[in-house]
């Protein structure tokens, strides 16, 4: 649900802080899905595979893979 946070950089850093050493994080976010603001949640972001990889690597994650059903993996 990272598309619903105002500051995805801070959210990625928070995920990194919550991840146990040697742990894994799975991030899933829409790209080609319509804007969805149900239940009062604002919809702020869409990430390309390259953008999501960059966001997570800058937060200190070692990214194993980024996959997409819409475009080729980055």
C-alpha distances in whole Angstrom, upper triangle without the diagonal:
4,5,6,8,11,12,10,13,14,10,11,15,14,12,16,18,16,17,20,23,23,20,17,13,11,8,7,6,9,12,14,13,14,12,11,12,12,13,14,10,11,9,10,10,11,12,15,15,18,15,13,16,17,14,14,18,19,17,19,18,20,18,20,18,16,16,16,17,18,20,22,20,20
4,5,6,9,9,6,10,10,7,9,12,12,11,14,16,15,16,20,22,22,19,17,13,12,8,8,6,9,11,15,14,15,13,13,13,15,16,15,11,11,9,9,8,9,9,13,14,15,13,10,13,14,11,11,15,15,14,17,16,18,16,19,17,15,16,16,18,18,19,21,19,19
4,6,8,9,8,11,13,10,12,15,15,14,17,19,19,20,24,26,26,23,20,16,14,11,10,7,8,9,12,11,12,10,10,10,13,14,14,10,8,6,6,5,6,8,12,14,15,13,11,15,15,13,14,17,17,16,20,19,21,19,21,19,16,17,16,17,17,18,21,19,19
4,7,9,9,12,13,10,13,16,15,15,18,19,19,20,24,27,27,24,22,18,16,13,12,10,11,13,15,13,13,10,9,9,11,11,10,6,6,5,6,7,10,12,16,17,19,16,14,18,18,15,16,20,20,18,21,21,23,22,24,22,20,20,19,21,20,22,24,23,23
4,6,6,9,9,7,10,13,12,13,16,17,17,19,22,25,26,23,21,17,17,13,14,12,13,15,18,17,17,14,13,12,14,14,12,9,8,8,7,8,11,13,16,18,19,16,14,17,17,14,15,18,17,16,19,19,22,21,23,23,20,21,21,23,23,24,26,24,23
4,6,9,9,9,12,13,13,15,17,18,19,21,25,27,28,25,24,20,20,17,17,14,16,17,19,18,18,15,15,13,16,16,14,11,9,9,7,9,12,14,17,19,20,16,15,18,17,14,16,19,17,16,20,20,24,23,26,25,22,24,23,25,24,25,27,26,24
4,5,5,6,9,10,11,13,15,16,17,19,22,24,25,23,22,18,18,15,16,15,17,17,21,20,20,17,18,17,19,19,17,14,12,12,9,10,13,13,17,18,18,14,13,16,15,11,13,16,14,13,16,17,21,20,23,23,21,23,23,25,25,25,26,24,23
4,5,5,6,8,10,10,12,14,15,16,20,22,23,20,18,15,15,12,13,12,14,15,18,18,19,17,17,17,19,20,18,15,13,12,9,8,11,10,14,15,15,11,10,12,12,8,10,13,11,10,14,14,17,16,20,19,17,19,19,22,22,22,23,21,19
4,5,5,6,9,10,11,12,14,16,19,20,21,20,18,15,16,14,15,14,17,18,21,22,23,20,21,21,23,23,22,18,17,16,13,12,13,12,15,15,15,11,10,12,10,7,8,11,8,7,11,12,16,15,19,19,17,20,21,24,24,23,24,22,19
4,5,5,6,9,10,10,12,14,18,19,21,19,18,15,17,15,17,16,19,20,24,23,24,22,22,21,23,23,21,18,17,16,14,14,16,15,18,19,18,15,14,15,14,10,11,13,11,8,12,13,17,17,21,21,20,23,23,27,26,26,27,25,23
4,5,5,6,9,10,11,12,16,18,19,17,16,13,14,11,13,13,16,18,22,21,22,20,19,19,20,20,19,16,15,15,13,13,15,14,17,17,18,15,12,14,14,10,10,13,12,9,12,13,16,16,19,19,18,20,21,24,24,25,25,23,21
4,5,5,6,9,10,11,14,16,17,15,13,10,11,10,12,13,16,18,21,21,23,21,21,21,23,23,22,19,18,17,15,13,15,13,15,15,15,12,10,11,11,7,6,9,9,6,9,9,12,12,16,16,15,18,19,22,23,23,23,20,19
4,5,5,6,9,10,13,14,16,15,14,12,14,13,16,17,20,21,25,25,27,25,24,24,26,26,24,21,21,20,18,17,18,16,19,18,18,15,13,13,12,9,8,10,9,5,8,9,13,14,17,18,18,21,23,26,27,26,26,23,21
4,5,5,6,9,12,14,16,14,14,12,14,13,16,17,20,22,26,25,27,25,24,23,24,24,23,19,20,19,18,18,19,18,21,20,20,18,15,16,16,12,11,13,12,9,11,11,15,16,19,20,20,22,24,27,28,28,28,25,24
4,5,5,6,10,12,13,11,10,8,10,10,13,15,18,20,24,24,25,24,23,23,24,23,23,20,20,19,18,17,18,17,19,18,19,17,14,14,15,12,9,12,12,9,10,9,13,13,16,17,17,19,21,24,25,25,26,22,21
4,5,5,8,10,11,10,10,8,11,12,15,17,21,22,26,26,28,27,26,26,27,27,27,23,23,22,21,20,20,18,20,19,19,17,14,14,14,11,9,10,10,7,7,7,10,12,15,16,17,20,22,25,27,26,26,23,21
4,6,8,10,12,11,12,11,14,15,18,20,24,26,29,29,31,29,28,28,29,28,27,24,24,24,23,22,23,21,24,22,22,20,18,17,17,15,12,13,13,9,9,10,14,15,18,20,21,24,26,29,30,30,30,26,25
4,6,9,12,10,10,10,13,14,17,19,23,25,29,28,30,28,27,27,27,26,26,23,24,24,23,22,23,22,24,23,23,22,18,18,19,16,14,15,16,12,12,12,15,16,18,20,20,23,25,28,30,30,30,26,25
4,6,8,6,7,7,11,12,16,19,22,25,28,28,30,29,28,28,28,28,28,25,26,25,24,23,23,22,23,21,22,21,17,17,18,16,13,14,15,12,11,10,12,13,15,17,18,21,23,26,28,28,28,24,23
4,6,5,8,10,13,16,19,22,26,28,32,31,34,33,31,32,32,31,32,28,29,29,28,27,27,25,26,24,25,24,21,20,21,19,16,16,18,14,13,12,13,15,16,19,21,23,26,29,31,31,30,27,26
4,5,9,11,15,17,21,24,28,30,33,33,36,35,34,34,35,34,35,31,32,31,30,28,28,26,27,25,25,24,21,20,20,19,16,16,17,14,12,11,12,14,15,19,21,24,27,30,32,31,30,26,25
4,7,10,13,16,20,23,27,29,32,32,35,35,34,35,35,35,35,32,33,31,31,28,28,25,26,23,23,24,20,18,20,19,16,15,18,15,13,11,10,13,13,16,19,21,25,28,30,29,28,24,23
4,7,10,13,17,20,24,26,29,29,32,31,30,31,31,31,32,29,30,28,28,26,26,23,24,21,22,22,19,17,19,18,14,15,17,15,13,10,11,12,12,15,17,19,22,25,28,28,26,23,22
4,7,10,13,17,20,22,25,26,29,28,27,28,29,29,30,26,27,26,25,23,22,20,21,18,19,19,16,14,17,16,12,13,16,14,12,9,9,10,10,12,14,16,19,21,24,24,23,19,19
4,6,10,13,17,19,22,22,25,25,24,25,25,25,26,23,23,22,21,19,19,17,18,16,17,17,13,13,15,13,10,12,15,12,12,9,10,9,10,11,12,14,17,19,22,22,21,18,18
4,7,10,14,16,19,19,22,22,21,23,23,24,25,21,22,20,20,18,17,15,16,14,16,15,12,12,15,14,11,13,16,14,14,11,12,10,10,10,10,11,13,16,18,19,19,16,16
4,7,10,13,16,16,19,18,18,19,20,21,22,18,19,16,16,14,13,11,13,11,14,13,9,10,13,11,9,13,15,13,14,12,13,11,12,11,9,10,12,14,16,17,17,14,15
4,7,10,13,12,15,16,15,17,18,19,20,17,17,15,15,13,11,10,12,11,14,13,10,12,15,13,12,15,17,16,18,15,16,13,14,12,10,9,10,12,13,15,16,14,15
4,7,10,9,12,12,12,14,16,18,18,15,14,11,12,9,8,8,10,10,13,12,9,12,14,13,13,16,18,17,19,17,18,15,16,14,11,11,10,12,12,14,16,14,15
4,6,6,9,9,10,13,15,17,18,15,14,11,11,9,7,8,9,11,14,13,11,14,16,15,16,19,20,20,22,20,21,18,19,16,13,12,9,10,10,12,15,14,15
4,6,8,10,12,15,17,20,20,17,15,12,11,9,5,6,7,9,12,11,11,14,16,15,16,19,20,21,23,21,22,19,20,17,13,12,9,10,8,10,13,13,14
4,7,9,11,15,17,20,21,18,17,13,14,11,8,10,10,12,15,14,14,17,19,19,20,23,24,24,27,25,25,22,23,19,16,14,10,10,7,10,14,15,16
4,7,8,12,13,17,18,15,14,11,13,11,9,11,12,15,18,17,16,19,21,20,21,24,25,25,28,26,27,24,24,21,18,16,12,12,10,13,17,18,19
4,6,10,12,15,16,14,13,10,12,11,10,13,15,18,20,19,18,22,23,22,24,27,27,27,30,28,30,27,28,25,21,19,16,15,14,17,20,21,22
4,7,9,13,13,11,9,6,9,9,9,13,15,18,21,18,18,22,23,21,23,26,26,26,29,28,29,27,28,25,22,21,18,18,16,19,22,23,23
4,6,9,10,8,8,6,10,11,12,15,18,20,22,20,19,23,24,22,23,27,27,26,29,28,30,27,28,26,23,22,19,19,18,21,24,24,25
4,7,6,5,5,6,9,12,14,17,20,22,25,22,21,25,25,23,24,28,28,26,30,29,31,29,30,28,25,24,22,23,22,24,27,27,28
4,5,6,8,9,13,15,16,20,23,25,27,25,23,27,28,25,26,30,30,28,31,30,32,30,32,30,27,26,24,24,23,26,29,29,30
4,6,9,11,15,17,19,22,25,27,29,27,25,28,29,26,27,31,31,29,32,31,33,31,33,31,28,28,26,26,26,29,32,31,32
4,6,10,13,16,18,21,25,27,29,26,24,28,29,25,26,30,30,28,31,30,33,31,33,32,29,29,27,28,27,30,33,32,32
4,6,9,12,15,18,21,23,25,22,21,24,25,22,23,26,26,24,27,27,29,28,30,28,25,25,24,25,24,27,29,28,29
4,6,10,13,16,19,22,23,20,19,23,23,20,22,25,24,23,27,26,29,27,29,28,25,25,23,24,23,25,28,27,27
4,6,9,12,16,18,20,17,16,20,20,18,19,23,22,22,25,24,27,25,27,25,21,21,20,21,20,21,24,24,24
4,7,10,14,17,18,14,14,18,18,15,17,21,20,19,23,22,25,23,25,24,20,21,19,21,20,21,23,23,22
4,7,10,13,14,11,11,14,14,12,15,18,17,17,21,20,22,20,22,20,17,18,16,18,16,17,20,19,18
4,7,10,11,9,9,13,13,12,14,17,17,18,21,20,21,18,20,18,14,14,13,14,13,14,16,16,15
4,6,8,5,6,9,10,9,11,14,14,15,18,17,18,15,17,15,11,12,11,13,12,12,14,13,12
4,5,5,6,8,10,10,12,14,15,17,19,17,18,14,16,13,10,10,9,11,10,9,10,10,9
4,5,5,6,9,10,11,12,14,16,17,15,15,11,12,9,6,7,7,10,10,8,9,7,6
4,6,5,6,9,10,10,12,14,15,14,14,11,13,11,8,10,11,14,13,11,10,8,5
4,5,5,6,9,10,11,12,14,14,14,12,15,13,10,12,12,16,14,13,13,12,9
4,5,5,6,9,10,11,13,11,12,10,12,10,8,10,11,14,14,13,14,11,9
4,6,5,6,8,10,11,9,9,7,9,8,7,10,12,16,16,14,13,10,8
4,6,5,6,9,10,10,10,9,12,12,11,14,15,19,18,17,16,13,10
4,6,5,6,9,9,11,10,14,13,12,15,16,20,19,18,18,15,13
4,5,5,7,6,8,7,11,11,10,14,16,19,20,19,18,15,13
4,5,5,5,6,7,10,11,12,15,18,21,22,20,19,16,13
4,5,7,9,10,14,15,15,18,20,24,24,22,22,19,16
4,6,9,11,14,15,15,19,21,24,25,24,23,20,18
4,7,9,13,15,15,19,22,25,26,25,24,20,18
4,6,9,11,12,16,19,22,24,23,21,18,16
4,6,9,11,15,18,22,23,22,20,16,14
4,6,8,11,14,18,19,18,16,12,11
4,7,10,14,17,19,18,15,12,11
4,6,10,13,15,14,12,8,8
4,7,11,12,11,10,6,6
4,7,9,8,8,5,7
4,5,6,7,6,9
4,6,8,9,12
4,7,9,12
4,6,9
4,7
4
